[in-house]
Amino acid sequence: MPSTLKSVVTYSHRSPPEASQLLRLFHQAPWARQRSLKDAKEMLQHTDLTLCAWDGDQLVGFGRVLTDFVYRATIWDVIVDQAYQGQGIGTEIVKRILNHPRLSRVELVWLCTRRPGFYERLGFTSKEQTGMVWSRTKESRKE
């Protein structure tokens, strides 16, 4: 928990966080509350780029990217610790992803969200875009 003084948050993209640190954030969000440590570990192994926000050694924000580094990239799982929300950390994570040197050639950056207003303020648009989703039922997922 941050102190009453303004915390100094630092950002890193060099290595993913420990899955247990990320799971603590996931369990704060209704859309990620059911995620397991095993699945979080595997997900991190198959993620192309991560962006982390840290308060000391505590993970307070996270975003990840799946990409081919040329044509398309997709941003996933942007999340900020509830105690740190409202400080611009989520905005900074997305901006750092969009300006990341390894993504400088990517033509289109996609994302799926239930909070479009946040992303529209960062330049995302839903104009002329279509998206479709196929969902595997929980019962048919292979473990």
Buried (B, 14 or more C-beta within 10 A) or exposed (E): EBEEEEBEBEBBBEEBBBBEBBBBBBEBEEEBEEBEEEBBBEBBEEBBBBBBBBBEEBBBBBBBBBBEBEEEBBBBBBBBBEBBBEBEBBBBBBBBBBEBEEBEEBEEBBBEBEEEEEBEEEEBEEEEEEEEEEEEEEEEEEE
